[in-house]
Amino acid sequence: MATQTETTLSTTRQQRYLRRARAASETDPFLALDNVHKLLDAGVRTAEIYHLQATLLLKLGCGTFAARAAESALDAGADKATIMLLLLNCYLAAYHRKPAAKLIPHILKLDDLPPEAKSDVAHGAQEIHQYELAESLYRDLLADDPASSKLLINLGYAFQKQGQMESAVDCYLRAVESNPESANAYKLLSSVDKQTAGNNYLKIMLDAFPDFEEGSDEFVTAAYALGKTYEDLKDYDSAYHYLKAGGDAMRPKSPYSSASTAKAFAITKDYFANPTPPGTPPTEMSEQQAPLFILGMPRTGSTLVDRILSSHPDVVSMGELGCFKESMKVLTGFGGGVGFHEHFYGQPEREIDLTRLGQLYVDSAGPEEFGGRYFIDKYPMNFMDLGLIAKALPQARFIHTLRDPMDTCFSNFKQLFTLGFYHYSYSVQECAEYYLLYKDLMEFWAKQLPGRILNVQYESVVADTETQVRRLLQFLGLEWNDACLNFHRNKSPVDTASLSQVRQPIYKSAIRHWTNYRPYLQDAIDVFDNAGFPVDGNEHNATTEIVA
């Protein structure tokens, strides 16, 4: 029997387009979207067509365009609860936190909102740092389903983000008690605090580990949890065994090619080197609120610097944002899928409206109701687009965090990243290869943008915090504030893998930590040695070569 939408289509051909779109929506989203666009071009403007368009665009990574389609579906009379939840997911995918925050109260006012929908809203609230709202929603859901390990884990994570570690641990332990195969609960338990011989969760993890199917997502998550626990207990052989098991299981799930990265970075450099370089930026900053980008490799002290600076009353942290890349996609009308980096930088002849690009970014990333000088975007991978960011946002400043190259590589290797962008991290050799490519690109940016990038060495911050804080504030033209030295008292939520560490005072145990695993890291050492870049000299001689 034909659906209502099919009966409104004026021709057999249009009905065929709709059937093709539905049939291909799961297997070939590009083909499905092509058929949807044929219907829209023919003047078919139904709620179902817009709903399908939004779903496909979201699947293809076009969050902003997906949101526009979802808004059209809502205007066309689609089911409010369904489309509002889809719209929320579109906003989150596009890093549009402000419209997401405005949408959530409207969703919660809907009648008979099912528990699954309320859980999605709680997750959305957590994504935009509304942790108190997320906590309240999870508590309501748990009142009806107190044994749900998923809800307990989510509530615990909301507590952990706010620094309420005891409450977080209680939730994770209840989740494990409810479901001993809650691998994510084990991982979060291992991350809440440093495990000790007298206080750890090793036994319950080891008891559960054989039940996880080798290679499964649960196996991977539990393996990284065990690696972290054994590392805390200073059993480095066992720690590496489980970290490598997790990395080896992730590698086929997340393919990576150093050659492809080298090609992408080379295209980027060519884009700016020919025919005209970005040029020298203005020496005087604009009086408007300025973006402050903290960037570089992950696990290099970016969160530490973020917490130090956001303790200053004239600085607010917005966390890790992908807004600039999303703005690039919107500006160029990118149709979705993989390969955006090469799509953009491989067309140097295309004119880019830099003013609009900068405004798109500020509109989505900038804070509301903040009268200070800077807002921080600490998404590490912004370093890949640093040249374009500098041209589109002449008032922006850049802080590049660095760390001993082997400590950087091993710290990336032992971290199970949740965003899925760091596919090099599952092999110590590929970590080292990526580091060299990143270093080369950052040296290129330093020559292109004199005076706009401040290098901050993690080891220097640890050795002499006050001197480095004064250096940071001087670079930003900010007056001294004692709160910057007491960053660990900063009560604002933490949105990073370092969420437990940065609530502690400065500690030195992470320096040259890689040497505990030296017998297992020869592949990475060889990569550096073969590049004429030995790592066994001065702790961070390799990174200080990157100059601004």
C-alpha positions as CSV (number, residue, x, y, z in Angstrom):
1,M,0.0,0.0,0.0
2,A,1.4,3.4,-0.9
3,T,2.2,5.9,1.9
4,Q,0.7,9.3,2.1
5,T,3.9,10.8,0.8
6,E,3.8,8.6,-2.3
7,T,0.2,9.4,-3.1
8,T,1.1,13.1,-3.1
9,L,3.9,12.6,-5.7
10,S,2.7,13.8,-9.1
11,T,4.5,11.3,-11.3
12,T,5.6,7.7,-11.3
13,R,9.2,8.9,-11.6
14,Q,8.9,10.8,-8.4
15,Q,7.5,7.8,-6.6
16,R,10.5,5.8,-7.9
17,Y,12.9,8.4,-6.6
18,L,11.4,8.1,-3.1
19,R,11.5,4.3,-3.1
20,R,15.2,4.4,-4.2
21,A,16.0,6.9,-1.5
22,R,14.4,4.8,1.2
23,A,16.0,1.6,-0.1
24,A,19.5,3.1,-0.3
25,S,19.4,5.1,3.0
26,E,21.3,2.5,5.0
27,T,23.6,1.1,2.3
28,D,24.4,4.0,0.1
29,P,23.6,7.4,1.6
30,F,25.0,9.4,-1.3
31,L,22.7,7.6,-3.7
32,A,19.8,8.0,-1.4
33,L,20.5,11.7,-1.0
34,D,20.8,12.2,-4.8
35,N,17.2,10.8,-5.1
36,V,16.0,13.1,-2.3
37,H,17.5,16.1,-4.0
38,K,15.7,15.1,-7.3
39,L,12.5,15.2,-5.4
40,L,13.2,18.6,-3.8
41,D,14.2,19.9,-7.2
42,A,10.9,18.8,-8.5
43,G,9.1,20.8,-5.8
44,V,8.3,17.9,-3.5
45,R,8.4,19.5,0.0
46,T,7.0,17.0,2.4
47,A,7.9,16.4,6.0
48,E,9.1,12.9,5.1
49,I,11.4,14.1,2.4
50,Y,13.0,16.7,4.7
51,H,13.3,14.2,7.5
52,L,15.1,11.7,5.2
53,Q,17.3,14.5,3.9
54,A,18.3,15.5,7.4
55,T,19.0,11.9,8.4
56,L,21.2,11.3,5.4
57,L,23.1,14.6,5.8
58,L,23.8,13.8,9.4
59,K,25.1,10.4,8.5
60,L,27.4,12.0,6.0
61,G,28.9,14.4,8.5
62,C,27.1,17.6,7.4
63,G,25.6,18.7,10.7
64,T,24.7,22.3,9.7
65,F,23.0,21.3,6.5
66,A,21.3,18.4,8.3
67,A,19.9,20.8,10.9
68,R,18.5,23.1,8.2
69,A,16.7,20.1,6.7
70,A,15.4,19.0,10.1
71,E,14.1,22.5,10.7
72,S,12.3,22.3,7.3
73,A,10.8,19.0,8.3
74,L,9.5,20.6,11.5
75,D,7.9,23.4,9.6
76,A,6.3,20.9,7.2
77,G,4.5,19.2,10.1
78,A,6.7,16.3,11.0
79,D,6.3,14.6,14.4
80,K,7.7,17.1,16.9
81,A,9.4,14.7,19.3
82,T,11.1,12.7,16.5
83,I,12.3,15.7,14.6
84,M,13.3,17.8,17.6
85,L,15.5,14.9,18.8
86,L,17.0,14.6,15.3
87,L,17.6,18.4,15.2
88,L,19.3,18.2,18.6
89,N,21.7,15.5,17.2
90,C,22.3,17.7,14.1
91,Y,23.2,20.7,16.3
92,L,25.6,18.6,18.4
93,A,27.3,17.1,15.3
94,A,27.8,20.7,14.0
95,Y,29.1,21.9,17.4
96,H,26.2,24.4,17.5
97,R,25.8,24.5,21.3
98,K,23.8,27.7,21.5
99,P,20.8,26.5,19.5
100,A,21.1,23.1,21.1
101,A,20.8,24.7,24.5
102,K,17.7,26.6,23.4
103,L,16.1,23.5,21.9
104,I,16.4,21.2,24.9
105,P,13.8,23.0,27.1
106,H,11.3,22.8,24.2
107,I,11.9,19.0,23.9
108,L,11.4,18.5,27.6
109,K,8.0,20.3,27.4
110,L,6.6,17.8,25.0
111,D,3.9,15.5,26.3
112,D,4.6,11.8,26.9
113,L,8.3,11.9,26.1
114,P,9.6,8.3,26.2
115,P,12.5,7.3,28.4
116,E,14.8,6.7,25.4
117,A,14.1,10.3,24.2
118,K,14.7,11.7,27.7
119,S,18.0,9.8,27.8
120,D,19.0,11.3,24.4
121,V,18.2,14.8,25.8
122,A,20.3,14.1,28.9
123,H,23.2,13.1,26.7
124,G,22.8,16.2,24.7
125,A,22.8,18.3,27.8
126,Q,26.0,16.7,28.9
127,E,27.6,17.4,25.5
128,I,26.9,21.1,25.8
129,H,28.2,21.1,29.4
130,Q,24.8,21.4,31.1
131,Y,25.8,18.7,33.7
132,E,23.4,19.7,36.4
133,L,20.5,19.2,33.9
134,A,22.0,15.9,32.7
135,E,22.3,14.7,36.3
136,S,18.7,15.6,37.0
137,L,17.4,13.8,33.9
138,Y,19.5,10.7,34.6
139,R,18.2,10.6,38.2
140,D,14.6,10.7,37.0
141,L,15.3,7.9,34.5
142,L,17.0,5.8,37.2
143,A,14.0,6.2,39.5
144,D,12.1,4.0,37.0
145,D,15.0,1.8,36.0
146,P,17.5,1.7,39.0
147,A,19.5,-1.2,37.6
148,S,20.3,0.3,34.2
149,S,24.1,0.1,33.9
150,K,24.0,2.5,31.0
151,L,22.1,5.2,33.0
152,L,24.4,4.6,36.0
153,I,27.5,5.1,33.8
154,N,26.1,8.2,32.3
155,L,25.2,9.7,35.7
156,G,28.6,8.8,37.0
157,Y,30.3,10.5,34.1
158,A,28.2,13.7,34.7
159,F,29.5,13.6,38.3
160,Q,33.1,13.0,37.2
161,K,33.0,15.9,34.8
162,Q,32.1,18.2,37.7
163,G,34.8,16.8,39.9
164,Q,32.4,14.8,42.2
165,M,34.6,11.7,42.2
166,E,33.1,9.8,45.1
167,S,29.6,10.0,43.5
168,A,31.1,8.9,40.2
169,V,32.7,5.9,41.7
170,D,29.5,4.9,43.4
171,C,27.7,5.0,40.1
172,Y,30.3,3.0,38.3
173,L,30.4,0.3,41.0
174,R,26.6,0.0,40.9
175,A,26.8,-0.3,37.1
176,V,29.3,-3.2,37.4
177,E,27.2,-4.8,40.1
178,S,24.2,-4.6,37.8
179,N,26.1,-5.8,34.7
180,P,29.6,-7.3,35.2
181,E,30.2,-6.9,31.5
182,S,29.9,-3.1,31.6
183,A,33.4,-2.5,30.1
184,N,33.0,1.3,30.0
185,A,32.3,1.3,33.8
186,Y,35.7,-0.5,34.3
187,K,37.5,2.1,32.1
188,L,35.9,5.0,33.9
189,L,36.7,3.4,37.3
190,S,40.3,3.2,36.3
191,S,40.3,6.9,35.3
192,V,38.6,8.4,38.3
193,D,41.8,8.4,40.3
194,K,45.2,6.8,40.4
195,Q,45.0,3.2,41.5
196,T,47.1,2.0,44.4
197,A,48.1,-1.3,45.9
198,G,45.5,-0.9,48.6
199,N,42.8,0.7,46.6
200,N,42.2,-0.6,43.1
201,Y,39.7,-2.4,40.9
202,L,42.1,-4.9,39.4
203,K,40.4,-8.1,40.6
204,I,36.9,-7.3,39.3
205,M,38.4,-6.3,36.0
206,L,40.4,-9.4,35.6
207,D,37.4,-11.5,36.6
208,A,35.3,-9.9,33.9
209,F,37.9,-9.7,31.1
210,P,37.7,-13.3,29.8
211,D,34.0,-12.8,29.2
212,F,34.6,-10.2,26.5
213,E,34.9,-11.4,23.0
214,E,38.4,-10.8,21.7
215,G,38.4,-7.8,19.3
216,S,35.0,-6.5,20.4
217,D,34.5,-3.0,21.5
218,E,34.0,-4.2,25.1
219,F,37.3,-6.2,24.9
220,V,39.1,-3.0,23.7
221,T,37.6,-0.8,26.4
222,A,38.4,-3.3,29.2
223,A,42.0,-3.8,27.8
224,Y,42.7,-0.1,28.1
225,A,41.2,-0.1,31.6
226,L,43.5,-2.9,32.7
227,G,46.5,-1.1,31.0
228,K,45.8,2.1,33.0
229,T,45.4,0.1,36.3
230,Y,48.6,-1.9,35.9
231,E,50.4,1.3,35.0
232,D,49.2,3.0,38.2
233,L,50.4,-0.1,40.1
234,K,53.8,0.2,38.3
235,D,53.5,-3.2,36.6
236,Y,54.7,-1.8,33.3
237,D,55.0,-5.2,31.6
238,S,51.4,-6.1,32.2
239,A,50.3,-2.6,31.4
240,Y,51.9,-2.7,28.0
241,H,50.5,-6.1,27.3
242,Y,46.9,-4.9,27.7
243,L,47.5,-1.6,26.0
244,K,48.9,-3.3,23.0
245,A,46.1,-5.8,23.0
246,G,43.6,-2.9,22.9
247,G,45.5,-1.1,20.2
248,D,45.9,-4.2,18.1
249,A,42.1,-4.8,18.3
250,M,41.4,-1.2,17.3
251,R,43.7,-1.1,14.3
252,P,41.4,-3.0,11.9
253,K,38.5,-0.9,13.1
254,S,40.3,2.4,12.5
255,P,42.7,2.1,9.5
256,Y,45.5,4.6,9.3
257,S,48.1,5.5,6.7
258,S,51.2,7.7,7.4
259,A,51.5,8.2,3.7
260,S,48.0,9.6,3.5
261,T,48.7,12.0,6.3
262,A,51.9,13.1,4.7
263,K,50.0,13.8,1.5
264,A,47.3,15.8,3.3
265,F,49.8,17.9,5.1
266,A,51.8,18.5,1.9
267,I,48.6,19.7,0.2
268,T,48.0,22.1,3.1
269,K,51.5,23.6,2.8
270,D,51.2,24.0,-0.9
271,Y,47.9,25.8,-0.5
272,F,49.6,28.5,1.6
273,A,53.0,28.5,0.0
274,N,51.7,29.1,-3.5
275,P,50.9,31.5,-5.0
276,T,50.7,33.8,-2.0
277,P,51.5,33.3,1.6
278,P,49.1,34.5,4.3
279,G,51.3,37.5,5.1
280,T,51.9,39.3,8.3
281,P,48.9,39.7,10.6
282,P,48.0,43.0,12.2
283,T,50.1,43.7,15.3
284,E,47.2,45.3,17.2
285,M,44.4,43.1,18.3
286,S,40.8,43.9,17.6
287,E,38.8,45.2,20.6
288,Q,36.2,42.5,20.1
289,Q,36.2,39.3,22.1
290,A,39.0,37.2,20.6
291,P,39.3,33.4,20.0
292,L,42.2,31.8,21.7
293,F,43.2,28.5,20.2
294,I,45.2,26.0,22.3
295,L,46.4,23.4,19.8
296,G,49.0,20.7,19.0
297,M,49.2,17.0,19.6
298,P,46.8,15.6,22.2
299,R,48.2,14.8,25.7
300,T,50.8,17.6,25.6
301,G,49.5,19.7,28.5
302,S,46.8,21.6,26.5
303,T,44.2,21.0,29.3
304,L,46.6,22.2,31.9
305,V,47.2,25.4,30.0
306,D,43.4,25.7,29.4
307,R,42.7,25.4,33.1
308,I,45.4,27.9,34.0
309,L,44.1,30.5,31.6
310,S,40.4,29.9,32.2
311,S,41.0,30.6,35.9
312,H,41.6,34.2,34.8
313,P,38.4,36.4,34.9
314,D,39.0,37.6,31.4
315,V,39.2,34.2,29.8
316,V,36.5,31.5,29.4
317,S,37.0,28.0,28.1
318,M,34.5,26.6,25.6
319,G,36.2,23.2,25.5
320,E,37.2,21.2,22.4
321,L,35.3,22.5,19.4
322,G,35.1,21.4,15.8
323,C,33.4,24.6,14.8
324,F,36.1,25.9,12.5
325,K,36.1,22.7,10.3
326,E,32.3,22.8,10.3
327,S,32.4,26.4,9.2
328,M,34.7,25.4,6.3
329,K,32.3,22.8,5.2
330,V,29.3,25.2,5.3
331,L,31.2,27.9,3.4
332,T,32.1,25.5,0.6
333,G,28.9,23.5,0.6
334,F,30.6,20.2,1.2
335,G,28.3,17.4,0.4
336,G,29.5,15.0,3.1
337,G,31.6,11.8,3.4
338,V,35.4,11.4,3.9
339,G,38.2,13.4,2.3
340,F,37.1,17.0,3.2
341,H,40.7,18.1,4.0
342,E,41.9,17.3,0.5
343,H,38.7,18.5,-1.0
344,F,39.3,22.0,0.5
345,Y,43.0,22.4,0.2
346,G,43.3,20.7,-3.1
347,Q,41.5,23.6,-4.7
348,P,43.7,26.6,-4.2
349,E,42.1,28.5,-7.1
350,R,38.7,28.7,-5.3
351,E,38.0,32.0,-3.7
352,I,37.2,31.9,0.0
353,D,35.2,34.6,1.8
354,L,37.4,34.9,4.8
355,T,35.2,37.4,6.6
356,R,32.2,35.1,6.4
357,L,34.3,32.1,7.4
358,G,35.4,33.9,10.5
359,Q,31.9,35.1,11.3
360,L,30.5,31.5,10.9
361,Y,33.0,30.3,13.4
362,V,32.5,33.1,16.0
363,D,28.7,32.7,15.8
364,S,28.9,29.0,16.6
365,A,31.9,28.9,19.0
366,G,31.7,32.2,20.9
367,P,30.2,32.4,24.4
368,E,27.0,34.2,25.3
369,E,26.9,36.7,28.2
370,F,30.7,36.9,28.8
371,G,32.3,40.2,29.0
372,G,35.9,39.0,29.1
373,R,38.7,39.2,26.5
374,Y,39.2,35.7,25.2
375,F,37.3,32.5,24.7
376,I,39.3,29.3,24.4
377,D,38.9,26.6,21.8
378,K,41.2,23.8,22.8
379,Y,40.5,21.3,20.0
380,P,44.1,19.9,19.4
381,M,43.5,19.2,15.7
382,N,42.9,22.9,14.9
383,F,46.7,22.9,14.1
384,M,45.9,21.3,10.7
385,D,43.9,24.5,9.7
386,L,46.0,27.0,11.6
387,G,46.9,29.0,8.6
388,L,43.3,29.4,7.5
389,I,42.2,30.2,11.0
390,A,44.8,32.9,11.2
391,K,43.6,34.5,8.0
392,A,39.9,34.3,8.8
393,L,40.3,35.5,12.4
394,P,43.0,38.1,12.5
395,Q,42.2,38.9,16.1
396,A,42.9,35.3,17.2
397,R,45.9,34.1,19.2
398,F,47.4,30.7,19.2
399,I,49.1,28.7,22.0
400,H,50.9,25.6,20.9
401,T,51.5,23.1,23.6
402,L,54.5,20.8,23.3
403,R,55.9,17.8,25.3
404,D,58.9,15.4,25.1
405,P,58.3,13.6,21.8
406,M,58.4,10.1,23.2
407,D,56.2,11.1,26.1
408,T,53.8,12.6,23.6
409,C,53.8,9.4,21.4
410,F,53.4,7.0,24.3
411,S,50.7,9.1,26.0
412,N,48.7,9.0,22.7
413,F,49.2,5.3,22.4
414,K,47.9,4.5,25.8
415,Q,44.8,6.6,25.5
416,L,41.6,5.2,24.0
417,F,40.3,8.4,22.4
418,T,36.5,8.7,22.3
419,L,36.3,11.1,19.3
420,G,37.8,8.6,16.8
421,F,40.0,11.2,15.1
422,Y,43.4,9.9,16.3
423,H,43.7,6.7,14.3
424,Y,47.5,6.8,14.4
425,S,47.4,6.2,18.2
426,Y,47.0,2.4,18.0
427,S,50.7,1.8,17.1
428,V,53.7,3.4,18.7
429,Q,55.5,3.4,15.3
430,E,52.7,5.3,13.7
431,C,52.5,7.7,16.6
432,A,56.1,8.6,16.0
433,E,55.5,8.9,12.2
434,Y,52.6,11.2,12.8
435,Y,54.6,13.3,15.3
436,L,57.2,14.1,12.7
437,L,54.6,15.1,10.2
438,Y,52.9,17.3,12.8
439,K,56.2,18.9,13.8
440,D,57.0,19.7,10.2
441,L,53.6,21.4,9.7
442,M,53.9,23.4,12.9
443,E,57.4,24.6,11.8
444,F,55.8,25.7,8.5
445,W,53.0,27.7,10.4
446,A,55.6,29.3,12.7
447,K,57.4,30.8,9.6
448,Q,54.1,31.8,8.0
449,L,52.7,33.5,11.2
450,P,55.5,35.3,13.1
451,G,54.5,36.6,16.5
452,R,51.1,34.9,16.6
453,I,52.0,31.5,18.0
454,L,53.4,31.0,21.5
455,N,55.1,27.7,22.2
456,V,54.5,26.4,25.7
457,Q,56.6,23.4,26.8
458,Y,54.9,21.1,29.3
459,E,58.1,20.3,31.1
460,S,58.8,24.1,31.5
461,V,55.3,24.6,33.0
462,V,55.9,21.8,35.5
463,A,59.4,23.0,36.4
464,D,58.6,26.7,36.9
465,T,54.8,27.3,36.7
466,E,54.8,30.9,37.7
467,T,57.3,32.0,35.1
468,Q,55.3,30.2,32.4
469,V,52.0,31.6,33.6
470,R,53.4,35.2,33.5
471,R,54.7,34.4,30.0
472,L,51.3,33.3,28.9
473,L,49.5,36.3,30.3
474,Q,52.1,38.7,28.8
475,F,51.5,37.1,25.3
476,L,47.8,37.7,25.7
477,G,48.1,41.2,27.1
478,L,46.4,40.2,30.4
479,E,47.2,41.4,33.9
480,W,48.4,39.0,36.5
481,N,45.8,37.1,38.5
482,D,46.7,34.7,41.4
483,A,43.9,32.3,40.4
484,C,46.0,31.2,37.5
485,L,48.4,29.5,39.9
486,N,45.6,27.8,41.7
487,F,44.0,26.3,38.6
488,H,43.3,23.0,40.4
489,R,40.6,24.9,42.4
490,N,38.8,25.9,39.2
491,K,35.3,24.4,39.7
492,S,34.2,24.6,36.0
493,P,33.6,21.2,34.3
494,V,36.4,19.5,32.4
495,D,35.9,18.2,28.9
496,T,39.0,16.1,28.2
497,A,40.7,12.8,28.8
498,S,42.7,14.6,31.6
499,L,39.7,15.4,33.7
500,S,41.1,13.8,36.8
501,Q,44.7,15.0,36.6
502,V,43.9,18.7,36.1
503,R,42.0,18.9,39.4
504,Q,45.3,18.2,41.1
505,P,48.3,20.6,41.7
506,I,51.2,20.4,39.4
507,Y,53.0,17.0,39.5
508,K,56.2,15.8,37.8
509,S,55.6,12.1,37.4
510,A,54.6,12.3,33.8
511,I,58.0,13.7,32.7
512,R,60.0,11.0,30.8
513,H,57.3,8.5,31.8
514,W,57.9,6.7,28.5
515,T,61.2,5.3,29.8
516,N,59.3,2.9,32.0
517,Y,58.3,1.1,28.7
518,R,61.6,1.5,26.8
519,P,61.9,-2.2,25.8
520,Y,58.5,-2.0,24.0
521,L,59.0,1.3,22.2
522,Q,62.0,0.6,20.0
523,D,59.8,0.9,16.8
524,A,59.1,4.5,17.8
525,I,62.7,5.2,18.8
526,D,63.8,3.9,15.4
527,V,61.5,6.2,13.5
528,F,63.0,9.2,15.3
529,D,66.6,8.0,14.9
530,N,66.1,7.3,11.2
531,A,64.8,10.8,10.8
532,G,67.9,12.2,12.5
533,F,65.9,13.1,15.5
534,P,67.3,11.2,18.5
535,V,65.1,11.2,21.6
536,D,67.6,10.1,24.2
537,G,69.3,13.5,24.7
538,N,67.8,16.4,26.4
539,E,64.2,15.7,27.7
540,H,62.5,17.9,25.1
541,N,65.3,19.0,22.7
542,A,63.2,17.7,19.8
543,T,60.3,20.0,20.4
544,T,62.1,23.2,21.2
545,E,63.2,23.3,17.5
546,I,59.7,24.5,16.7
547,V,60.0,28.2,16.9
548,A,57.4,31.0,16.7
